[in-house]
Structure formats: structure tokens, C-alpha cells
Amino acid sequence: MNSPQQALARLTQRLPPERVRQDAAFNAAFESDGLTAFHQKPLAVVIPESTDEVIAAVRWCHDEAIPFVARGSGTSLSGGSLPVADGIVIALNRLNKILDLDPVNRTAVVQPGVVNIRVTEAASKHGLYFAPDPSSQTVCTIGGNVAFNSGGAHCLKYGMTSNHVMGIKAVLGNGDVVDWGSASTDAIGADFPGLFTGSEGLFGIATEITLRLLPKPEKFHTVLVGYRSLQAAGDAVSAVIESGLLPGAMEIMDALSIEAAEAAVACGYPKGCAAVLIVELEGPRERVEHETQQLSDVIARTDPFAQHVATTLAERLAIWKGRKCVFSAVGHISPDFLVQDGVVPRNRLGEALVRIQQISRDVGIRVANVFHAGDGNLHPMILYDGNVPGEFDKAEEVCSRIIKVCIEMGGSITGEHGVGMEKREFLPDMFDPATVDLFH
């Protein structure tokens, strides 16, 4: 039986030797993704610079029965790009070209290593942009967005990544290449791009992705509202939705999240709030101006503690800077944290927030809460100190209990972070055995 090292020697015959990295210091960066509680040393890291090199690496894995995991920037928060023992990582960051941008048909064809925000930057001169905007959009890659069906703050109005993927060229697990979908909005046949998007890398590696671009909104109206309790902020979300408004985004941050954001970027949120709600209307000028008064009337009935309307672009960006930075900013108030990603029906959001607070008190672990509130997507951050014996176990208990609350309320174990290694054990709680067998 050949050893892994003998197999790797054959890989360097198929690829330029410098594409295959085996040195421990370099590969340490690939041992985990954003969920550092899980880590695994890879056998090697392969860094292809073309689709042909991706195909060669995958075919070698198939021939040698070596497992592989594809990876971009490693911002996944569920252990979704964790290496497999005695397997390789195929790092796609050098496949970072925008191959085509068609402003007439409003499409872009990109490689998987293109950073999310770069698509909007390239499309901006044509008055277009790419709608999915994860908090990590300045570093996360389109390949990762496709793998996890990422959303972001504006997914309420515009949907997740799957709503903006029109075509995918992919390398399957045996090295075969498939070309699904098209640049047409009326593609014929099964929606294989939709099936592939969100498969967490388990169906293959996307090497070219055709994206739908949207016209930039003509006008924004961004409001920051402070509340005396988390439940009041959650109930305000229900009130906005019940009014018939469909904002571009609705986000909630609790006091701990606000504390972290202020420590990191001094975003100027109102002091003394138990929670803030960010609501952003966007679209044609006439429509936004009409909806502005409607939103104001709804907010006034929710007993706000404080309210600020952004009147300049700088003020709008300052409001969003606090929200966008919060995951990384938590490092200012805690040495370690886990991020959860459950979903509850949005009319039960206030109830879910109260349950999370109770779990936090029961276990004795602080929880900082951030939500894509409009679609009920919770992002509680469980704060702990890994140097204190037993604290990680407590943090895991909080995570588990929050996910079970989401299932009990008729929600989901994940909204956009994926199942990954972290939440596989909860699949049988959400699906019956026949469905889990179908997944396999």
C-alpha cells in the first residue's frame, strides 16, 4: 500500500511542485476556519492557479482515494472548510479573476477566489452591484458564498446567494467538469446551480460562477432606533413587517454587541440602550420618500428609547460600520467566542431573545446578540475564555440549547453559516431518518 508521501510525490508530477505545500508553518493557517474550536492538520495544501490545475488535483485525489476540502478565505463559522484527517486542502484564492462583466445583461462571470466586495467595485461604474453582503464581504470569497449560500444584512429584500447565481461551472469529485445554468434569466432544465449553492463544498468545486447584478438603489433611508429591552426591539421588527413595508435590511444588536462595536470603531450608537434596531429602506426615490413616513409612524408606536436618521452618506456608513464589524469586534470584550446561526419565525423573535437571555443566565456564560431580524436569523455570540477549565464546555451547552430552541419554535439550525462540523449532530432533531438518508 502506498504511503501518503508517495501519493504526494505523484501529485507533484501532475502540478508544478510549488503548488503543493507541505511545510507545517505554512499549513497551520489552514487547520481551521473562523470556528477555531475545531482544527485538523492537513496532509498538504494545494494552491492551484487555473481550472486545469484544480481538475488535476481533484483527479489525483480520486485516483489515490485522498479526501479533499476546498477553501477560500476561511471565514466560515461552522467548521465547514475544516480539513479531513490525511486529506488535502485545495485553496482557491489565486483563482481571483472577474472573467466577464456584462452591464447590458447585468451579469458577471467570476472565479471562486474573487472577494465579494470586488464584484460590486467592478460593477459600480456601470451603476450596478452584487446584492449579497455578508459581514465579511471585504475578505470572503464568492466560492465560499456559493458553498454556504451566504446572505448578509440585505437578504431580507434581495434573498441569499442562490437568488443571484445564474450559472456554475464545477469540477465534480471524480474530476469531471459540468456546466450548469446560463446567463439567461430563463434557463432550461433542472436548477442545478440552485442545488449546488449551499452544498458546503460537498458536490464539487465551482471554478466559474455567473452572477446576477442589480441596479444600485436610487435612494436610501437608514434609521437607528434604541430600545430599553431586547424584546421591544424584536417586537418592533414584527410591527414593521406587519405594516406591509419590505425594508432592504433590518438588524438588531444588543448591549454587549454595541459595547464591542463601540470599542472597535466608535460608531456612536445611543448610550444606555438594551438593543438597537437598524432599518434601511432603499429603492426608487419616490417610493422611499413615501415609505419614510410610514416607517416613522410604525417606529413611533414601538416606544423607542432613542432614534437617529442618517442624513448623509457618512452617517449611513457609520451606522453600518458598527454592525458590520461586530463579529471581529467581540475580541475587544472576550478572548474567545462561538457564533450561532439559528432561525426562528420572525413573529416569535421577541420570545426567542428572552429564551436566549434565560439560557445565558442559567449556564453563566455571556451572550452577545446580533440578528438579521427581518428573516428571523439569529447570530448569538457566546463569549468564553478558553483558558478557564470548563468554559468551552459551557459555551457549547449554550450553543446546543439555542439551536434546540430554534427547532422547537419551528425554525432552522442554520440561516447562512451552514451546518459544517458544528451542527451535524442536530440534523436528526430537525429531519426524520428517511430525509437524513436522502441527504447521504
C-alpha positions in Angstrom: 0.0 0.0 0.0 1.4 3.4 -0.9 2.1 5.9 1.8 0.6 9.4 1.7 4.0 10.8 1.0 4.4 8.5 -2.0 1.0 9.7 -3.3 2.0 13.3 -2.8 5.1 12.7 -4.9 2.8 11.7 -7.8 0.8 14.8 -7.3 3.9 17.0 -7.8 4.3 15.2 -11.2 0.8 16.5 -12.2 1.3 20.0 -10.8 4.2 22.5 -10.6 5.9 21.4 -7.3 5.5 24.9 -5.8 1.7 24.5 -5.9 1.9 21.7 -3.3 2.8 23.0 0.2 3.7 20.5 3.0 5.6 22.7 5.4 3.9 22.8 8.8 4.3 26.5 9.4 2.5 27.5 6.2 -0.2 24.8 6.6 -1.0 25.9 10.1 -3.2 28.7 8.7 -5.4 26.1 7.0 -6.1 23.9 10.1 -9.4 25.6 10.9 -11.8 28.2 9.5 -13.4 31.0 11.6 -14.6 28.4 14.1 -11.2 27.8 15.7 -12.6 25.4 18.3 -12.3 22.7 15.6 -9.0 22.2 13.9 -7.2 19.5 11.9 -3.8 19.4 10.3 -4.0 18.8 6.5 -1.7 16.3 4.7 -0.9 19.2 2.3 -2.2 22.4 0.9 -2.6 22.7 -2.9 -2.8 26.2 -4.4 -4.0 25.9 -8.0 -3.7 28.9 -10.3 -6.0 27.6 -13.1 -9.1 25.5 -13.6 -6.9 22.8 -15.2 -4.8 22.6 -12.1 -8.0 22.2 -10.0 -9.0 19.3 -12.2 -5.6 17.7 -11.9 -5.7 18.0 -8.1 -9.2 16.6 -7.9 -8.4 13.7 -10.3 -5.3 12.9 -8.2 -7.5 12.8 -5.1 -10.0 10.5 -6.8 -7.2 8.2 -8.1 -5.4 8.0 -4.8 -8.6 7.9 -2.6 -7.4 11.0 -0.8 -10.1 13.3 0.7 -10.1 17.0 -0.1 -11.7 20.1 1.1 -12.0 23.3 -1.0 -11.3 26.6 0.8 -11.4 30.3 0.1 -10.6 32.9 2.8 -11.6 30.5 5.6 -14.3 32.9 7.1 -16.8 30.1 7.6 -18.1 30.0 11.2 -19.3 26.4 11.3 -16.2 24.3 10.6 -17.4 23.9 7.1 -13.9 24.2 5.5 -12.2 22.1 8.1 -9.5 19.7 6.7 -10.2 16.0 6.8 -7.6 13.8 8.5 -5.0 12.6 6.0 -6.6 14.8 3.4 -5.6 17.9 1.4 -6.9 21.4 1.3 -7.4 22.9 -2.2 -7.0 26.7 -1.6 -8.7 28.7 -4.4 -7.6 32.2 -3.5 -5.4 32.6 -6.6 -8.4 31.9 -8.9 -9.4 35.5 -8.3 -10.3 37.0 -11.7 -13.5 38.6 -12.9 -13.7 36.9 -16.3 -16.5 38.9 -17.7 -18.8 41.8 -16.7 -21.8 42.5 -18.9 -23.5 45.7 -17.9 -26.3 45.3 -20.6 -27.3 41.8 -19.4 -26.3 42.7 -15.8 -24.2 39.6 -15.2 -20.6 38.9 -14.1 -18.6 35.7 -14.5 -16.1 35.3 -11.7 -13.7 32.7 -10.4 -14.2 31.3 -6.9 -11.4 33.3 -5.3 -12.8 36.7 -6.1 -13.6 38.6 -2.9 -17.3 39.5 -2.6 -16.8 43.3 -2.4 -14.6 43.3 -5.6 -17.7 42.4 -7.7 -19.6 45.4 -6.6 -16.5 47.6 -7.0 -16.1 46.4 -10.6 -19.8 46.8 -11.4 -20.2 50.2 -9.7 -19.0 52.2 -12.7 -22.0 50.8 -14.6 -24.5 51.7 -11.8 -24.7 48.0 -10.7 -23.8 46.0 -7.6 -23.8 42.5 -6.2 -26.6 42.3 -3.6 -25.4 39.5 -1.1 -23.4 41.4 1.5 -22.1 39.1 4.4 -20.4 40.9 7.2 -17.1 39.5 6.0 -17.7 40.8 2.4 -14.3 42.6 2.4 -12.5 39.3 2.7 -14.9 36.4 2.0 -14.8 34.9 -1.5 -17.6 34.2 -4.0 -16.8 30.5 -3.9 -17.4 30.4 -0.2 -20.6 32.5 -0.6 -21.8 29.8 -3.1 -20.8 26.9 -0.8 -22.7 28.3 2.2 -25.5 30.2 0.4 -24.5 33.3 2.3 -26.8 36.2 2.7 -25.9 39.3 4.7 -27.8 42.3 6.0 -29.8 42.8 2.8 -31.0 39.2 2.4 -34.5 40.2 3.7 -35.3 42.1 0.4 -33.0 40.5 -2.1 -32.5 36.9 -0.9 -29.5 34.8 -0.4 -26.6 34.0 -2.8 -28.7 31.3 -4.5 -31.0 34.1 -5.7 -28.1 35.7 -7.5 -26.3 32.7 -9.1 -27.3 32.0 -12.7 -24.7 29.5 -13.8 -21.9 27.4 -12.4 -19.0 25.5 -14.0 -17.8 23.0 -11.5 -15.3 20.2 -11.0 -17.0 17.1 -9.5 -15.4 14.7 -7.1 -14.1 12.4 -9.9 -12.6 15.3 -11.8 -15.4 15.6 -14.4 -16.4 19.1 -15.4 -20.0 20.2 -15.6 -21.5 23.4 -16.9 -24.9 24.3 -15.3 -27.3 27.2 -15.9 -26.7 30.1 -18.2 -26.6 33.9 -18.4 -30.2 33.8 -19.3 -32.9 34.5 -16.7 -35.0 31.7 -18.3 -32.6 28.8 -18.1 -34.0 25.4 -19.3 -33.9 22.3 -17.3 -33.3 21.4 -13.6 -31.9 24.2 -11.4 -28.5 22.5 -10.7 -26.9 25.9 -9.8 -29.6 26.2 -7.0 -28.8 22.6 -5.9 -25.1 23.3 -5.8 -25.4 26.6 -4.0 -25.4 25.8 -0.2 -24.0 22.3 -0.6 -21.0 23.3 1.6 -18.4 22.1 -1.0 -19.7 18.5 -0.9 -20.8 18.4 -4.5 -17.5 19.7 -6.0 -15.6 22.8 -6.7 -17.1 25.8 -8.6 -14.5 27.2 -10.9 -16.6 29.8 -12.8 -19.8 31.4 -11.3 -22.2 33.5 -13.3 -23.7 36.2 -11.0 -26.8 38.4 -11.4 -26.1 42.1 -10.8 -28.7 44.6 -9.7 -29.1 48.4 -10.4 -27.9 50.5 -7.4 -30.8 51.8 -5.4 -31.6 55.4 -6.2 -32.2 56.4 -2.6 -31.5 55.1 1.0 -33.3 55.9 4.2 -31.4 54.5 7.2 -32.7 54.7 10.8 -31.0 53.7 14.0 -33.5 53.1 16.9 -32.7 52.4 20.5 -34.9 50.3 22.8 -35.0 49.6 26.6 -35.2 45.8 26.1 -34.4 43.2 23.5 -38.0 42.0 23.4 -39.1 45.5 22.4 -36.6 45.6 19.6 -37.8 42.1 18.4 -41.4 43.2 18.6 -40.6 46.3 16.6 -39.4 44.0 13.7 -42.8 42.3 13.7 -44.6 45.7 13.7 -42.6 46.8 10.6 -43.3 43.7 8.7 -47.0 43.7 9.6 -47.2 47.2 8.3 -46.6 45.9 4.8 -43.1 47.5 4.5 -40.3 45.5 3.0 -37.0 47.2 4.1 -33.8 46.4 2.4 -32.4 45.4 5.8 -33.4 45.1 9.5 -30.8 44.3 12.0 -30.8 44.1 15.8 -27.8 44.4 18.2 -27.9 44.0 21.9 -26.0 45.9 24.6 -23.0 43.6 24.6 -22.7 43.8 20.8 -23.0 47.6 21.0 -20.2 47.6 23.6 -17.9 45.6 21.3 -18.7 47.8 18.3 -18.0 51.0 20.2 -14.7 49.6 21.5 -13.7 48.7 18.0 -14.8 51.5 15.7 -16.6 54.2 18.0 -19.7 54.0 15.9 -21.7 56.5 18.1 -24.7 54.4 18.9 -27.0 55.9 21.6 -25.9 55.2 25.1 -28.0 53.3 27.6 -29.8 51.1 25.1 -30.6 47.4 25.8 -30.8 47.0 22.0 -30.7 48.9 18.7 -32.6 48.3 15.6 -31.3 49.3 12.2 -33.9 49.7 9.5 -32.9 50.6 5.9 -35.4 51.5 3.1 -34.0 51.6 -0.4 -35.2 51.8 -3.9 -36.7 54.4 -6.3 -36.7 57.9 -4.8 -40.5 58.4 -4.9 -41.2 55.0 -3.2 -38.6 55.5 -0.4 -39.9 59.0 0.3 -43.4 57.6 0.6 -42.4 54.8 2.8 -40.3 57.0 5.1 -43.3 58.5 6.8 -45.0 55.1 7.1 -41.9 53.7 8.8 -41.7 56.7 11.1 -45.3 56.2 12.2 -44.7 52.5 12.9 -41.5 53.1 14.9 -43.2 55.8 17.0 -45.7 53.2 18.1 -43.0 50.8 19.4 -41.9 53.0 22.3 -38.3 53.7 21.1 -35.7 54.9 23.6 -33.8 56.9 21.1 -33.8 57.4 17.3 -31.3 58.7 14.7 -32.0 59.1 11.0 -28.9 59.2 8.8 -28.9 62.4 6.7 -25.6 61.9 4.9 -23.7 59.0 3.4 -21.1 59.3 6.1 -23.7 58.9 8.8 -25.2 55.9 7.0 -21.8 54.2 6.7 -21.1 54.9 10.4 -24.3 53.1 11.4 -23.5 50.1 9.2 -19.8 50.1 10.2 -20.8 49.2 13.8 -23.0 46.4 12.6 -20.5 45.0 10.0 -17.6 44.9 12.4 -19.3 43.3 15.3 -18.1 39.7 14.9 -14.4 40.7 14.8 -15.1 43.5 17.4 -16.1 40.9 20.1 -12.4 40.3 20.6 -12.3 43.6 22.4 -14.6 42.2 25.2 -13.9 38.4 25.2 -10.8 36.3 24.5 -12.9 33.6 22.8 -16.4 33.2 21.3 -18.6 30.9 19.3 -21.2 32.2 16.9 -24.5 30.5 16.4 -26.8 30.8 13.4 -30.2 29.6 14.1 -33.5 30.8 12.6 -36.9 31.3 14.2 -40.2 32.5 12.7 -39.9 36.3 12.9 -43.2 36.7 14.7 -41.5 34.8 17.6 -38.3 36.8 17.6 -39.0 38.6 20.8 -39.8 35.3 22.5 -36.5 33.8 21.2 -34.5 36.7 22.6 -36.0 36.2 26.0 -35.2 32.5 25.9 -31.6 33.2 24.9 -31.2 35.6 27.8 -32.5 32.9 30.2 -30.1 30.3 28.8 -27.2 32.7 29.3 -28.2 33.3 32.9 -28.7 29.5 33.6 -25.3 28.5 32.3 -23.4 31.5 33.5 -22.0 32.5 30.1 -22.4 35.9 28.5 -24.2 36.0 25.1 -23.9 39.0 22.7 -26.8 39.1 20.2 -26.9 40.2 16.6 -29.7 39.3 14.2 -30.8 39.6 10.6 -34.0 40.4 12.3 -36.2 40.7 9.2 -36.0 37.0 8.4 -35.5 35.7 12.0 -31.9 34.7 11.5 -30.2 34.8 14.9 -26.4 35.3 15.4 -25.9 35.0 19.1 -22.2 35.1 20.1 -21.3 33.0 23.1 -18.4 34.6 25.0 -16.0 32.5 27.0 -12.3 32.2 28.0 -10.7 29.0 26.6 -8.0 29.3 29.3 -10.6 28.7 32.1 -11.3 25.0 32.5 -14.8 24.1 31.7 -15.8 27.4 30.0 -15.7 25.9 26.5 -18.0 23.1 27.5 -20.4 25.7 29.0 -20.2 27.7 25.7 -21.0 24.5 23.8 -24.0 23.9 26.1 -25.4 27.4 25.4 -25.0 26.8 21.6 -26.8 23.5 21.8 -29.7 24.9 23.8 -30.1 27.8 21.5 -30.3 25.6 18.4 -32.8 23.4 20.2 -34.9 26.4 20.9 -34.9 27.3 17.2 -36.1 23.8 16.3 -38.8 23.9 18.9 -40.1 27.2 17.5 -40.4 25.8 14.0 -37.2 27.3 12.7 -33.9 26.0 11.4 -30.4 25.1 12.7 -28.8 27.5 10.2 -29.7 30.5 8.2 -26.4 31.2 6.3 -23.4 29.9 8.2 -24.1 26.3 7.2 -24.1 23.0 9.1 -20.4 22.2 8.9 -18.8 20.2 11.6 -20.5 22.2 14.3 -24.2 21.3 13.7 -24.2 17.9 12.1 -25.4 16.3 15.3 -28.6 18.4 15.2 -29.8 17.2 11.8 -31.7 14.2 13.2 -33.5 16.7 15.5 -34.8 18.6 12.5 -35.3 15.9 9.9 -36.7 12.4 10.0 -34.4 9.4 9.3 -35.6 9.0 5.7 -34.7 12.6 4.9 -31.2 12.2 6.5 -30.7 9.1 4.5 -31.7 11.0 1.4 -29.1 13.7 2.2 -26.4 11.0 2.4 
